[in-house]
């Protein structure tokens, strides 16, 4: 990363204290890190994102003082099964990079193979370039990126991406995501990828307690209160669910919550004026059977 960019990052860090008192819709660095820490589980993920943030911030401060700045890659590899929080953390990283002054927009532009690859030779580069152009100043998040290593069309997309990462090094950040083994092969498939993605963050599957915590958090956010019987049945459902490639992790907990809300509404359908407690409580019967 150039010293000019790091100087801008340092200036943004210095200006943060002056602007903290003003009301803004843009979250501050501290607010974004707090949002990260509030996520259920992901202890090691949070630690790595905190370290990456500290490293980039300190590089900016060094540049501001005229010190030499080592090359720090901003691009990241997220590996893990579906529903483990990769997209959520990627969105926070985009905000963190903006708060550090490294990106002008800080949005998360999500895509996958279908958004990058066209059906004819030569068109893929055009399609990929258009997505990259829309992501300048933001983070480009490519889910299931390993699928780009499957054929010549994917290789064309990767070559276009690698060139853009060099040409727009100060205004483009790329996060690629997918299953651990497949992503390792993908990064190793192109020397340009290996040299640009220096940090890989592993997103583990959620434990039973963490899935229960996610369910409780979803319920609380919607003014629902699961009873002890509801939580007991939830744990039974979590234990019974096969932890295979199709397991949804956080999505599994969300699907159970949405199912419970639907059953709750059906259970109370004949009550003209249900009480506040009835409107809030989720019972074991509101969860689906195994």
ABEGO torsion letter per residue (X at the ends): XBAAAAAAAAAAAAAAAAAAABBBABBBAAAAAAAAAABBEGAAAAAAAAAAAAAAAAAAAAAAAGBBBBBBBABBBBBEBBGAGAAAAAAAAAAAAAAAGABAAGBBBBBBAAAABBABBGAAAAAAAAAAAAABGBBBBBBGAAAAAABAAAAAAAAAAAAAAAAAAAABBBBBBEBAAAAAAAAAABAAAAAABABBBBBBBBBAAAAAAAAAAAAAAAGBBBBAAAAAAAAAAAAABBBBAABAEAAAAAAAAAAAAAAAAAAAAABABBBAAAAABBBAAABBBX
